Amino acid sequence: MLKVINPATGTLLHEVAPDSQSDIERALEAARERFKSWRLTSFKERGDLLRAIAAHMRAHVEELAPLMTQEMGKPIKEARGEVEKAAWCAEHYAEHGEAYLATEHLPSDAARSYVQHLPLGPVLGILPWNAPFWLAFRFAAPAIMAGNTCLMKHDPHVPACAKAIEEAFKAAGAPDGLFKALRIETPAVEAVIRDPRIQAVSFTGSARGGAAVAAIAASEIKPAVLELGGSDPGIVLADADLDKAADVLTLSRIINAGQSCIAAKRLIIEEPVYDAMAAKLETRLAKLKLGDPAEEATDVGPIARANLREELHRQVEATIEAGARCLMGGKMPNDPGFFYPVTLLADVTPQMCAFKEETFGPVAVLVKASDAEDALKLANDTPYGLGAGIWTSAKRGEEMARRIEAGQVAVNGIVKTDPRLPSGGIKKSGYGRELGPHGIREFVNAQQVWVGPAQG
């Protein structure tokens, strides 16, 4: 059974029986059969469906958002925003998908030569719990707009969210087999990846899980996109707008109780402004309200699972024991649920746990840099390479961005995902891109066509 614990109370929320082998077989076959006709539909038909799905979600925000709040503890005001953002993703690809996949005419010795972008077939999305609606549409909207069909294996801890996403497709008139949620446990995923009807895989999750998925997909010679963990640096140099930087870095660190791959995790601050920046961050973090995610006033909800909270606390304790100063938080609560206090650790060095490992929770880590060069060195001293932020003059920030080892860099702004721009990582943060024009081209056949006669 897929057991879901309410992270705000620590009590059983519901249980869901996993799909049987015959359920999985029917879903795979339906996806293959639907692809035969869906690949022939026009971009207008595909776009109209995505717009209808987006309209349905916008009309039912107050029914959909609480599902995230209940199953994984996302504060209700953030959950509403996530539903809206998922709808925006669908609308974006409905509007721009055809242009992103436009035929490219290339000169050669042919009378005519070009590249056309054709769908591959059923694509499997393997998704985590921390942004159930957004990540589903980040995967599915471009894949479907490109002419593929989708099977979604969502995290076992968000089955109600997965069901609601599937029902949104049905309510909007999606044909059978176009999009299906698989309710399966992790050990059953390998067989689905290996099934010959699956043509590609999109995975979002941990580096360990991504490595396993990549190995399986590669052994079957199937393309995969991996969006994995991050230990994102937020560099603050002496010439930065400290108040603006403090505002944005505080928000970045505590969105979804800090359970975000692209959250600013290691705040690397130039020595002349280190103490001032630490004070500004402490002031802002202290004002945040930790509590029931269903309440409108709550800023920080619970950690999604007990084991995740225990791991986070281990990292905090190990970092303090190694010599870091705990400016606030850091104590494991005894109250019901999986709450963890907003925590600020100062004087963290590269040898400490919270620097070396990804922290998935409301824990901000302050690292002192002697100058800009030292800040760059510290930023790149990680096996991850997802996102990074730089706070300095725009010109200097753009110059430094070329030297940051990350898939995306924000200069004087928040690191975020946006349907208009590609997102993804390097190193142990994964490969491939999602979103923007690059994302929709991941799961297509860039087919070269040469039309004779040959030209002299």
C-alpha positions in Angstrom: 0.0 0.0 0.0 1.0 3.6 -0.6 0.8 5.1 2.8 0.5 8.9 3.1 1.3 10.6 6.4 0.1 14.1 7.0 3.5 15.9 7.8 1.7 18.6 9.9 0.3 16.0 12.3 2.4 12.9 11.8 -0.9 10.9 11.4 -2.0 8.6 8.6 -3.8 10.6 5.9 -4.8 7.8 3.6 -3.7 4.6 2.0 -3.8 3.8 -1.8 -3.4 0.4 -3.3 -0.7 0.4 -6.0 -1.5 -0.5 -9.6 -1.5 -4.2 -10.5 0.7 -5.6 -13.2 -2.4 -5.7 -15.5 -3.1 -2.0 -14.7 0.4 -1.1 -15.7 0.1 -3.2 -18.9 -3.1 -1.5 -19.9 -1.5 1.9 -19.3 1.5 1.1 -21.4 -0.5 -0.3 -24.3 -2.9 2.7 -24.2 0.0 5.1 -24.4 1.4 3.3 -27.4 -1.9 3.1 -29.2 -2.8 6.8 -28.5 0.6 7.9 -29.8 -0.3 6.5 -33.3 -3.0 9.1 -33.6 -1.7 11.9 -31.3 1.5 12.2 -33.3 -0.7 13.2 -36.3 -2.6 15.9 -34.6 -1.9 19.6 -35.4 -0.2 21.9 -33.1 -3.5 23.8 -32.8 -5.3 20.7 -31.5 -2.5 20.0 -29.0 -2.5 23.6 -27.9 -6.2 23.8 -27.5 -6.1 20.8 -25.2 -3.3 22.3 -23.0 -5.3 25.6 -22.8 -8.4 23.6 -21.7 -6.4 21.8 -19.0 -4.9 25.1 -17.8 -8.4 26.7 -17.6 -9.7 23.7 -15.6 -6.9 24.0 -13.1 -7.3 27.8 -12.7 -11.0 27.2 -12.1 -10.3 24.6 -9.4 -7.3 26.1 -7.5 -9.1 25.9 -4.2 -9.7 22.2 -4.7 -6.3 21.3 -6.0 -4.0 23.4 -3.8 -5.1 21.8 -0.5 -4.0 18.4 -1.8 -0.4 19.5 -1.7 -0.8 21.1 1.7 -2.2 17.8 3.1 0.1 15.3 1.5 3.5 17.1 1.6 3.0 20.1 3.8 3.3 23.0 1.3 1.9 26.2 2.8 -1.5 26.9 1.2 -0.5 30.2 -0.2 2.4 28.6 -2.0 0.3 25.7 -3.1 -2.2 28.0 -4.9 0.8 29.7 -6.6 2.0 26.3 -7.8 -1.3 25.3 -9.4 -1.3 28.7 -11.2 2.3 28.2 -12.4 1.5 24.7 -13.7 -1.4 26.2 -15.7 1.0 28.8 -17.0 3.4 26.1 -18.2 0.6 24.4 -20.2 -0.4 27.8 -21.7 3.1 28.7 -22.6 3.7 25.6 -24.6 0.3 25.9 -26.2 1.3 29.3 -27.4 5.0 28.7 -28.3 5.4 25.0 -28.9 4.9 25.2 -32.6 7.5 27.9 -33.0 10.0 26.1 -30.8 9.7 23.0 -33.0 9.7 24.9 -36.3 11.5 23.2 -39.2 15.1 24.4 -39.6 16.2 24.8 -43.3 19.9 24.2 -43.7 21.9 24.7 -46.9 23.7 21.7 -48.3 24.3 20.0 -51.7 20.6 19.1 -51.8 17.9 20.9 -53.7 16.4 21.2 -50.3 17.6 20.1 -46.8 16.1 20.6 -43.4 15.6 19.3 -39.9 12.1 18.5 -38.6 11.3 17.7 -35.0 9.1 14.6 -34.7 7.7 13.0 -31.5 9.3 9.8 -30.1 6.4 8.0 -28.5 5.4 7.3 -24.9 7.6 9.2 -22.4 7.8 8.2 -18.7 8.1 11.0 -16.1 9.4 9.9 -12.7 8.7 12.8 -10.3 9.3 13.7 -6.6 6.9 15.0 -4.0 8.2 18.6 -3.4 6.3 20.3 -6.3 3.7 17.8 -7.4 1.8 19.9 -9.9 4.5 22.1 -11.3 6.9 19.3 -11.9 4.2 17.2 -13.6 3.5 20.0 -16.1 7.1 20.9 -16.6 7.5 17.3 -17.8 4.2 16.7 -19.6 3.2 20.0 -21.3 6.2 20.1 -23.7 6.2 16.4 -24.3 2.5 16.4 -25.2 2.8 19.6 -27.3 5.6 17.8 -29.2 3.2 15.0 -30.1 4.3 12.4 -27.5 2.1 10.6 -24.9 2.9 10.6 -21.2 3.0 8.2 -18.3 3.7 9.8 -15.0 5.1 7.8 -12.0 4.6 10.3 -9.2 6.1 10.0 -5.7 4.2 7.4 -3.6 3.6 10.1 -0.9 1.4 12.3 -3.2 -1.1 9.9 -4.7 -4.1 12.3 -4.4 -2.1 15.0 -6.3 -1.2 12.5 -9.0 -4.9 11.5 -9.3 -6.0 15.1 -9.5 -3.5 15.9 -12.3 -4.8 12.9 -14.3 -8.4 14.0 -13.7 -7.6 17.5 -14.9 -6.6 16.0 -18.3 -9.8 13.9 -18.4 -12.0 16.9 -17.5 -10.4 18.9 -20.3 -11.2 16.2 -22.8 -7.9 14.5 -23.2 -8.2 11.3 -25.1 -7.6 8.0 -23.3 -3.9 7.0 -23.3 -2.6 10.5 -23.7 -1.7 11.0 -20.0 -1.8 8.4 -17.3 -0.7 8.4 -13.7 1.0 5.2 -12.6 0.5 4.4 -8.9 3.5 2.2 -8.3 6.3 1.8 -5.8 9.9 2.4 -6.6 11.0 -1.2 -7.2 8.4 -1.5 -10.0 9.8 1.4 -12.0 12.7 -0.4 -13.6 10.4 -2.7 -15.5 8.5 0.2 -16.9 11.7 2.0 -18.0 12.8 -1.2 -19.8 9.4 -1.8 -21.5 9.9 -1.4 -25.2 6.9 0.9 -25.5 8.6 3.6 -23.4 10.8 5.7 -25.6 12.3 8.2 -23.2 12.5 9.1 -19.5 12.4 12.3 -17.5 13.5 12.1 -13.9 13.5 14.7 -11.2 14.9 13.7 -7.8 18.1 12.8 -5.9 21.5 12.2 -7.5 21.4 8.6 -6.2 18.0 8.0 -7.8 19.0 9.8 -11.0 22.1 7.6 -11.4 20.0 4.5 -11.1 17.5 5.7 -13.7 20.2 6.9 -16.0 21.9 3.5 -15.9 18.7 1.6 -16.7 17.7 4.0 -19.5 21.2 3.9 -21.0 21.3 0.1 -20.9 18.1 0.2 -23.1 19.5 3.0 -25.3 16.8 5.4 -24.3 17.2 9.2 -23.9 16.8 10.6 -20.4 16.7 14.0 -18.9 17.8 14.3 -15.2 17.1 17.2 -12.9 18.8 16.3 -9.6 19.8 17.9 -6.4 21.7 21.1 -5.8 23.8 22.9 -3.2 23.2 26.3 -4.8 25.5 29.1 -3.9 24.2 32.7 -3.3 27.2 35.0 -3.6 26.9 38.4 -2.0 29.8 40.8 -2.7 30.6 44.1 -1.0 29.0 46.3 -3.6 25.7 44.5 -3.5 22.3 46.0 -2.5 22.4 44.2 0.9 18.7 44.7 1.8 17.5 43.5 -1.6 19.9 40.5 -1.4 18.7 39.7 2.1 15.0 39.8 1.0 15.5 37.6 -2.0 17.8 35.1 -0.3 15.5 34.7 2.6 12.6 33.9 0.3 14.7 31.6 -1.8 15.8 29.6 1.3 12.4 29.1 2.9 10.1 28.4 -0.1 8.4 25.1 0.5 10.2 24.9 3.9 13.5 25.0 2.1 12.7 21.7 0.2 13.6 22.9 -3.2 16.5 21.8 -5.4 17.2 25.3 -6.7 16.9 27.1 -3.3 19.9 29.2 -2.2 21.6 26.9 0.3 25.2 28.2 0.7 25.2 32.0 1.2 28.7 33.0 0.4 29.3 36.6 1.6 32.4 38.8 1.0 34.2 39.6 4.3 33.6 43.4 4.4 29.8 42.9 4.5 29.6 39.5 6.2 28.5 40.7 9.6 26.0 43.2 8.2 24.5 40.6 5.9 24.3 38.0 8.7 22.4 40.5 10.8 20.0 41.3 8.0 19.3 37.7 7.3 18.8 36.9 10.9 16.2 39.7 11.3 14.3 38.5 8.3 14.3 34.8 9.1 13.2 35.5 12.7 10.0 37.1 11.4 8.9 34.0 9.6 6.0 32.0 11.0 6.4 28.3 11.3 3.2 26.4 11.6 0.1 24.7 10.2 0.5 24.8 6.4 -3.3 25.1 6.0 -3.2 28.5 7.7 -2.9 31.6 5.5 -0.4 33.3 7.8 2.1 30.4 7.8 5.3 31.0 6.0 7.1 27.8 6.7 5.4 24.4 6.9 6.7 21.0 8.0 9.3 18.8 6.4 7.6 16.3 4.2 8.6 13.1 6.1 10.1 12.1 9.4 13.2 10.5 7.9 13.9 13.7 5.9 13.7 15.8 9.1 16.0 13.4 10.9 18.6 13.7 8.2 18.4 17.5 8.1 18.9 17.6 11.9 21.9 15.3 11.6 23.5 17.7 9.1 22.8 20.7 11.4 24.2 19.0 14.5 27.3 17.7 12.6 28.0 21.3 11.3 27.7 22.8 14.7 29.9 20.2 16.2 32.5 21.0 13.6 32.6 24.6 14.7 29.8 26.5 13.0 27.8 29.1 15.1 24.1 28.5 15.3 22.5 32.0 15.3 18.9 30.7 15.4 17.0 27.4 15.3 18.8 24.1 15.2 16.7 22.4 17.9 14.5 19.4 17.1 10.9 20.2 18.2 8.8 17.7 20.3 5.5 18.8 18.9 3.4 16.6 16.6 4.3 16.6 12.9 7.6 17.0 11.2 8.3 20.6 11.7 11.9 22.0 11.8 12.7 25.5 13.0 14.1 28.1 10.6 17.9 27.7 11.3 20.8 30.0 10.5 24.4 28.7 10.7 27.3 31.1 10.5 31.0 30.6 9.9 30.5 27.4 7.9 33.6 26.2 6.1 34.1 23.8 3.1 35.0 20.9 5.5 31.6 21.1 7.3 28.6 18.9 6.5 26.2 21.7 5.6 28.7 22.9 3.0 29.5 19.6 1.5 25.9 18.1 1.4 22.6 19.3 0.1 20.4 20.5 3.0 16.7 20.0 2.2 15.0 22.2 4.7 14.8 25.7 6.2 18.5 25.9 7.0 20.6 28.9 5.8 24.3 28.5 5.8 26.7 31.5 5.9 30.1 31.2 4.4 32.7 34.0 4.6 34.7 34.8 1.4 37.8 37.0 1.5 37.1 38.5 -2.0 35.3 37.8 -5.2 37.8 35.3 -6.4 37.5 33.3 -3.2 33.7 33.5 -3.5 33.8 31.9 -6.9 36.2 29.2 -5.7 33.8 28.4 -2.8 30.7 28.5 -5.1 32.3 25.9 -7.4 33.6 23.7 -4.6 30.7 21.3 -4.8 29.8 18.1 -6.8 26.5 19.8 -7.7 25.8 22.4 -10.4 22.2 23.3 -10.6 21.7 27.0 -10.0 23.6 30.0 -8.5 22.9 33.6 -7.5 25.3 36.5 -7.6 24.7 39.9 -5.9 27.0 42.7 -7.2 26.9 45.1 -10.1 25.1 43.8 -13.2 28.2 44.0 -15.4 30.4 42.2 -12.8 27.8 39.6 -12.2 27.5 38.7 -15.9 31.3 38.4 -16.1 31.3 36.1 -13.1 28.4 34.0 -14.4 30.7 32.6 -17.1 32.9 31.1 -14.4 30.1 29.6 -12.3 29.7 25.9 -12.7 25.9 25.7 -12.8 23.1 25.3 -15.3 21.5 28.7 -14.5 22.7 31.8 -12.8 20.6 34.7 -11.5 22.4 38.1 -11.2 20.6 40.3 -8.6 17.5 38.2 -8.6 16.1 34.9 -7.4 17.0 31.6 -9.0 13.8 30.1 -10.3 12.2 27.9 -13.0 10.3 29.7 -15.7 8.4 28.1 -18.7 10.1 30.6 -21.0 13.7 29.7 -20.0 15.6 26.4 -20.0 16.4 24.9 -16.6 18.8 22.1 -15.7 22.1 21.3 -14.2 25.6 20.0 -14.7 27.9 17.7 -12.7 25.8 15.7 -10.2 22.8 18.0 -10.7 22.0 16.1 -13.9 21.9 16.7 -17.6 19.5 17.8 -20.3 17.2 20.7 -20.0 13.5 21.3 -19.2 11.4 24.3 -20.1 11.9 26.9 -22.8 12.7 26.0 -26.4 15.5 23.6 -25.2 13.1 21.6 -23.0 10.6 20.7 -25.7 13.4 19.5 -28.0 14.7 16.9 -25.5 12.1 14.3 -26.5 11.9 14.7 -30.3 13.6 13.1 -33.2 15.6 15.9 -34.9 15.2 14.2 -38.3 17.4 15.4 -41.1 15.7 15.4 -44.6 17.8 15.6 -47.8 15.8 16.2 -51.0 17.5 15.7 -54.4 18.7 16.1 -57.0 22.1 17.0 -55.7 23.2 20.5 -56.6 26.5 21.2 -58.4 
